[in-house]
Amino acid sequence: MRIDPDTHWENDIVRLAVLTPDDVGDAYVGWLNDPEVNRYLESRFAVHDRAAVAAYVKSMFASPVSLFLAIHSKALGRHVGNIKIGPIDRHHGLGEIGLMIGARDAWGRGIATHAIAAVAQIGFRDLGLRKLTAGCYADNRGSRIAFERAGFTVEGIRRAHFVSDGRFEDLVLLARFADN
Ligand SMILES: CC(C)(COP(=O)(O)OP(=O)(O)OC[C@H]1O[C@@H](n2cnc3c(N)ncnc32)[C@H](O)[C@@H]1OP(=O)(O)O)[C@@H](O)C(=O)NCCC(=O)NCCS
C-alpha cells in the first residue's frame, strides 16, 4: 500500500514499519528458504532469491489492497519477520492477515502475538476494516495460540485442506471483529 515509508506503529514488544526493497537482505531471503520456518507457508514450494523477493516487496508497496510491514523486535533490536494485511476487501470491510517470524531465535518471545495485536489495531482504526481473518495449518500450534491471544477466535475448520509431509491436514480459520 502506498503510504509514507516512514510510517510506523509500536507497542512494548514490537515496532512495525513499512517494508521496502531495502529491507531485503540475505537474512530475510534465508528465512523464506529455511525448511523449519516455511514448513507451514505456501511459499515453501519455490526457492527464493534476493531479486524475486525485492520485486515482491515492491509489488506489495504498489498494491492498493495490501499493507506489508516489517516486524522489529524491541528486545533483539532487529528485523525478525514480516506481517501483512491483504488482500483487503473494501466492499465487505475485510482484511486477511499473514505473518512470518523468520528469525528462529525470536520465536517464543510473544513477538507474533504482539505483531498481530498491533496489526489488528491498524486494520480496524487506521484502515476502517470490520473483520480481520487468518488461516493456519492445524499443526501450527504457535500460530493458532498467537492469533487467539491477540483476540481472534476459531470460526471454522476446513477438513483435510492441505497436503503436508505426505498427509492431509486441516486448515483452521480464525477471525476477529472490530468491536472486540
Ligand atoms: C508460528 C509463529 C508465528 C509463532 O511466533 P512466535 O513469535 O514464536 O509466537 P509467540 O511467542 O507470540 O507465541 C505464542 C505462543 O505459542 C507458543 N508456541 C510458539 N511456537 C510453538 C510451537 N511450535 N508449538 C507449540 N507452541 C508454540 C509460544 O511458546 C507461546 O506460548 P507461551 O507464551 O505459553 O510460551 C512463528 O513461529 C512463525 O512465524 N513461524 C514460521 C511461519 C509461520 O508458521 N507463520 C504463521 C503462518 S499462519
The ligand as an ORCA input file, in Angstrom:
! r2SCAN-3c Opt
* xyz 0 1
  C       4.176    -19.644     14.420
  C       4.839    -18.309     14.763
  C       4.063    -17.177     14.069
  C       4.843    -18.105     16.268
  O       5.550    -16.902     16.539
  P       6.110    -16.561     17.988
  O       6.586    -15.159     17.986
  O       7.036    -17.626     18.433
  O       4.758    -16.639     18.813
  P       4.542    -16.135     20.309
  O       5.837    -16.027     21.046
  O       3.641    -14.959     20.283
  O       3.875    -17.471     20.824
  C       2.566    -17.757     21.096
  C       2.585    -18.982     21.992
  O       2.715    -20.163     21.195
  C       3.809    -20.929     21.667
  N       4.443    -21.563     20.557
  C       5.211    -20.978     19.607
  N       5.614    -21.926     18.723
  C       5.079    -23.104     19.140
  C       5.123    -24.455     18.643
  N       5.813    -24.767     17.534
  N       4.445    -25.413     19.319
  C       3.728    -25.105     20.432
  N       3.644    -23.844     20.943
  C       4.329    -22.878     20.302
  C       4.721    -19.928     22.313
  O       5.628    -20.558     23.198
  C       3.726    -19.042     23.008
  O       3.230    -19.651     24.183
  P       3.861    -19.356     25.623
  O       3.887    -17.864     25.784
  O       2.923    -20.038     26.558
  O       5.228    -19.945     25.602
  C       6.331    -18.301     14.285
  O       6.981    -19.420     14.827
  C       6.486    -18.319     12.782
  O       6.352    -17.291     12.142
  N       6.782    -19.486     12.202
  C       7.078    -19.611     10.800
  C       5.996    -19.119      9.831
  C       4.578    -19.426     10.242
  O       4.264    -20.549     10.593
  N       3.721    -18.398     10.161
  C       2.317    -18.498     10.513
  C       1.510    -18.916      9.344
  S      -0.209    -18.939      9.757
*
